[in-house]
Amino acid sequence: MRTTAEQLRDVLDHWQTGTGPLYQQLADAIVALAQAGSLEHGCRLPSERALAQHLHLSRNTVTAAYQRLREQGWLEVRPGAAPTLGSQSRGARGLSAQDRFSRILTGQYQPLVAFNTASPPPAPVVTRALNDPAAFLGGAPIHGNGYAALGDRELVLAVTEHLRASGISAEPDEVVITAGAQQAVWLAVTMLAGSSDMVALESITYPGVFDAVAAVCARPLALPMTEHGLDAAASAKLMKAARPAAAYVTTFHNPTGTELSEDDARVFLAGAAAGGTTVIDDRTIGELALDGVPRRPFAALGTEASVITVGGMSKVFWGGLRIGWLHTNATLAAQIRHRRAAMDLGGPAFIQRISAKILREHYEETLQWRLAALRESLEAAEEAIADNGLDWEWERPVGGPSLWIRLPDGGAERFAERSVAAGAPVAAGSAFEVLPGAGAHHFRLPYYLPPEEMRLGIKMLAEKAV
């Protein structure tokens, strides 16, 4: 795959933020893109002359940067051929999009306190339902072949009702049932974008989207953020100019816990509409408003933007159900539904039927239970940080299950490595960044765990990782 100078310039936005001479900053930025999976092994880079013109640099600067990449094993140059990303990009130092996501979820052992995932324990209603499913379903007979390739009808109807309650004018043929919201995100991105297309992402975002962008050889376009979240006005201008195929955003922001006001959301959606960009509104954690006030989804705001709404049962009920969904127009929904069926023949019909009853009859009570538990654990986390004398910095989240913590002295990668040895592993900010270095000083601390586990884990980090 060839990467043009213009394409490389687009993904190198804001690269002059490091230290050292320009050639070193340029080389480091290209390495960061390779580690993030934005540049694949074997892709051809632009000539020195072309890249210098597009970045408004001297050719000597680009020559020196390429020379540095060659010396480090990142670049291979053959006579008469374009420079290509070399073997280093697939070695131990290379970190693909998939690796970044799986690193957060997996490890070589079960930690004493699992801060590496932002996934909750099952809600009481889930435990009751799975312990005695026959009683929970009222003795409903089991029939059919066990497959629900296009989604169990009762679950489709339950999700449709759930979406309507949030303000979306949904119809059953506009709903696609997926194996968790992660699959919904993957299906949405891969249906909308193709090779060389751009997908707009907040400069810090949910890492599960990176593999979807990489799977279709699309290019990430970093949307600017401030300390308060997405910069809606600047992002709208960028989308209007760059015209990405899709824009992926989370409500509340994952992992910082900030929110986009309805006024800012309208500005953002207007920019997407002007750029012909379909917005993927990931509301997986959007129901976790700590003040208990529901936020309206983008699709309920009545704008001209094309919106795909993603949701699921993992954050309120339990991720082990593996139930997610997306809502879009009926035509695109049919295409996505058949692609999903071709991948895995749909999820188990039995679990889908149980999930339909849970969602339909136990959503509100379970949401209130989950929010109360989150508030209690958040209080415990903040108290434990203070009690252990830690100088960590954070903004209290408006919603979602995580603290986005800044280390005053930086070094989040090293801290994350030490947290593994401490028995309470955390995810370093680099796992969430689209722009290289955007998360260098931060780590994510989920607060789904019970208060006593939050206190224990933070004490372990204070004693063995700081």
N, C-alpha and C positions, 0 to 999 in steps of 0.2 A: 504494500500500500504506500502510495506517495503522499507525503505531507507537503503542501505548498507553503511558500513563504507567508502568504496571507493567512492560511489556516494556523500556522505556528504562531504568527503574531497575535491572532485572536485568543489563543489559549495561554499565551505568555503575558496577558494583561497584568499590569502592576508588578512586573518582574523586577524592576529596579528598586527593590525595598530592602535588599540585604546589605552586607558590608563588603568592602574590598573593591578592587577595580571592576569596571564594567564587564570585561571579558569573563571574569570569575563569576559575577552575578548571573550572567547569561548562561554559562555552563551549568551552574548550580540549579537554575530554573528548569533547564531541559532535563537534568537528572531527576528533579522532583516530579516532573510530568511523567517520566518513564516509570518511576517508582509508584506513582498513583494509577498507572494503567492507561493514562491518556495518550501515551505514545507506546506502541507495541514493538516488540522485538522484530527487527527486520524491516521496519518502515523506513522509507527513504526521506531524508531531510533535504530541505532546499539548499541550493548552492550558496556559497559564502556571499557572492555578489547580490543574489536575490534577497537573502535574509537581511543583509546590511541595508538595502534600499527600503525594505518594508519596516524595519525597526529604526530607521534614521540614524544608523551608526556608521562608523568608518568600517571599511572592509577589513582593516587590520584587527579591529576589535572582534569581529566574527571569526576571523582566521585564528586568533589566539584562543577564543572560546572552544572552537572545534579541536584545536590542538590539545587543549586541556582534557576534553572528552576522550580523545584518542589515548592519551597517556593513562587515563583512568579505566580504560577498557569499555567505555560506553559507546564509542563510535568506531566504525570500520570504514576505511576509504580505499577503494581500488581504482587503479588508473582507468580513466574514461567513464567511471560510474559515479552516480550520486552517492554521497555519504549515507550510510545506513546505521540505524541503532544496533549496536553490537551485542555480543554475547553476555556482557555484564547485565543487560536489561532483563535477562531471564535467569540470572544466577541468584545467589542468596541475598544480594542487596536489592534486587528488583522486587517490588511489592505490588502485585496486580490489584485491580479493584476487588476481585473476589477474595484475595488474601486479606485485604483490609477488613472486610466484613466478617469473614470466618474467624479471623484472629480474635475478634471481640467475643464471639460465641463459643469458641472451643479452647481447649487447653489439654495439657497432659495429665491433669488430675482434677478432682473435684475440690475447689477451694473451700476453706472453712466459712468464709463470707463472700458470696458471689456478687461483687460490685461490677463485674464485667458485662452483665446483661441487664437491660431495663425491661424485664419481663416479670409479671406478678405471679404469686402463687394462686391456685384456683380459688374462685369465689365459692362460698358455701353451697350455693344452688348447683354448681357444677359437680361438686363432690357428691351431693345427694343423687343427682341424676345418673352419674356414672357408677355409683355403688349399687343402685337398683334401677336400671333403666326401664325394666318392664313396669314397675310400679309408677315411675315418673311419667311414662307415656300412657298410663291408664290401661295397660294390657292390650294396647293396639296391636293387631296381628302384623307379623313381619312377612312380607311377600315380595315378589319380583326377583330379579337376579342380583340385587345388592349394589348395582351401579346407579349412579345419578350423574351421567356424563354432562348433562346440560343444567344440572342443579336440581335438587329436590324441590318439587313444586311448593310444598309448605314453607320451605326456607326462603324461596324466591318471594313468596307473598309476604312473609314476615319482614324481610329486608325492605321490600317496597313500602310497607306500612311504616317502618322505622325511618326511611328516608322522607316520606311525606310528613311525618311528625316534626322533622327538622326544617321543613320549609321547601323541600325539593318536590316538584310536580313529577313524581316518578311513576312509571308504568312497569308491570312485570317484564315485558319484553325488552326493557332498557337496563335490566339488572343482570350482571354476570357473577355467579358464585365462584370463588377461587379458593385455593389451598392457602389461606391466610392472606393478609394484606400485602405481604412481600411479593407473592405471585401476582397479585393485582397490579402492583407497581411495575413489575417486570413486563407483564403483558401490555400494559398501557404504553410504556416507553417504547417497546420493540414494535408495536403496531404503528406508532406515530412517526418514529425516526428511522432513518437508514444511514448507510455509509456516507460520510462527509456532512450529514446534517448536524446542526447544533441543537443541544438540549440545555436549556437554561436551568441552572441550579443555584440556590443560595450558596454564598462562598463558604459557609459552614452548613452541612446538611446531614441527613440520615444516610449512613454509608451503604445501606442496602440498595440504593439506586445506582451506585457506580457500576455494578456488574451488568445491569441492563443497558446502560449507555455504551459500555465496552462491547457488549455482545453484538451490537449492530454497527460497530466501528463509528459511532457518532462522536461528536466533539463536545465536551462540556463547556458551557459559557457561564462564567461566574457572575452572579447577580450581586451587586454591592449591598453591604450591610453596615449598620451602625451598631453602637452598643445597645440600642433599643430594638434591634431586629432588622428585617428587610427594609431597605431604602426604596419605598414604592415608586417615588417620582423618578429617581435615577434608573431604576430597573425598567420602568415603563419606556423611558427614552431608549434604553439599550435594546429592548425587544423590538421596538418600532424600527430601529436602524438595522439590527442584526438579523431579524426575522427567524428566530429559532423555530424548529418544528414543534417543540414542546417546552413547557416550563413546569418544573416540579417544585412544589412548595408544601410545607407541612403546617398544620394547625393543631395545636400550638407548635411554635418552632421547635424542631427536634435537632439539637439537644438543649438549646438555651432556655426554653420555656417562655420566650417572649411571644407577643401576639401582634397581628396586623389588624388595625382598627377597620371598621367597615368603610370609612371614608378612604383610607389608604388602599384597601382592597379594591375599591372601585377604580382608583387611579391605576393600580397595577393591572387590573383586568382590561381597562381601556387601552393600555399599552400593548397588552397581548393581542387584543382584537385588531389593533392597527397593524401589528406585525404578522398577522395570520398565524398566531401561535396558540396551540391548544394547551390549556392549563390543567395540570394534574393536581387536584386538591386532595392531599393525603390527610385524612381526618382520623387516622388510627389513634392518635392521642388527643384529638380535638374535643372529645367528650370530657376530658379530665380538667375542667375549669375549677380551680381551687376555690373560687368564690361561689361556685354552684350555679352560675348564670350561663346557660347554653349560648354558644356562639353560632351564628348562622353560617352555613356553608356558602362557598362562592356561588354555587349553582342556584342558590335561593335569592341572590341579590338582584336578579332581573337585568343583567348587563348583556351586551352583545357578544361577549367572549364565549368561545367554545370551552366547556369545562367537563373534565372527567373527575368524578368524585370517588375516592377510594376510602374504604372503611373495613372494619373487622371486629371480631369479638375478643381479641387477645388481651387488650389492655383493661377492659372492664371485667370480663369473665375469666378467660384463661387461654394462653397461647396453644396449649395442648389440644384444643378442639380443632385447630387448623382451619378456621372458618374466616374467610374474608370476602369482599365483594367490590365491584365497581359499578358505577352508574354513568351511562353516556347515551347518545342517541341510539335508536333501535337498530339502525343499519350497522354501525360500528360494534354495537354490543353483540350482534349475531356473528360477526367476523371473529371477535375476540373469544366468544363462547366456543366456537368450533376449533379455534387454535388451542384453547385450553383442553378441550376434550381429546384432541390428538396427542397432547403431551402426556396425560395421565388417566384418561377415561373418567375424569371427575373424582371428587372425594367420596368416601364411604356414605352410602345413602342413610345408614343407621345413625351415624354421628350428625349428619345434616338434619335429620328429623328431630333428634334430641335438641340440637341447637336452635331449631325453629321455635320449639316450645319455650326454651330458655329465653330467647330474645323477645318473644311475643308477650310472655307472661311475667318475666322477672327482671326486665331491664331497669326500670326506675329504682326499685328497691336495691338492686345490686350496685347501680351507679352510686347511690347515696352511701352505701356501705363502703365502696371502694374509695370514694372521695374522703370520707371520714378517716379511713386507714391511712391514706396518703398524707393528710394534714398532720396526723399524729406522728408519722414517721419523719416528715419534714421537720417538725418541731424538735424531735429527738436528734436528728442529724445536726441541725444548727446549734443546739445546746452542746452536743458532743464536740463539735469543732471548737467552740469557745472553751469548754472545760479542759480540753487537751492543749490549749494555748497555741493553736495553729493560726498562722497569719494568712490563711487562704481568703480570697476575695470572690464574691459572687453577687449577682442581682437576684433577689427572690423571684422565682418563676411565677408567672400568672397562671400557667397551666402545664400539664404534662408531668412526667414522673422523675425528672432529673434536675440536679444542680449542675451548672456549667461553671466550674471553679477555675479561677486564675491563680497560678503560682507566682507570687511577686518576683521571684528570682528566675522564673522560666524553668526550663529543663523538664517539661512534662513527660517526654519520652523516657528519660532516666527514672523519673518518679514512677511511671507505669511499670517499668521493669522491676523496680524494687517492691512494688505492691504485690507482684506475683510471689516473690519470696516471702513477703509478709503474710501471705495467706488470704489477702483481700484484694484481688486483682481489679484494677480499673482500666478503662479505655482512654488512651491518650488522645488529645485533641487532633493529632495528625490523621487519625482514622476518619475524621469527619470533614476534612478540609478539601475544598475544590481548588482554592488558591494556595499554592505552596507557602507554608509558614503561617497561615491564618489561624491555625489552632495550636501553634507551637508552645504557648504558655498555659494551655488549659487542659483539663481532664474532665470527664463526665462522672458524676457520682449519682447513680439512681437511688431513689428512696422508696422503693417498693417493699423492702424488707421490713419486718416488724421492728418496733422501736429498740428492743433489746439487742437485736442483731445489728442495727445501724450503729448503736453506741459501741458495741464490741468491735465492729469492723473499723470504725474511725479510730478507736484506741489502738488497734493493731497497726494501722497506717502511721499514726503518730509515733509509735514506739519503734517501728522497724523500717519504714519507708521514707520518712522525712530526713 
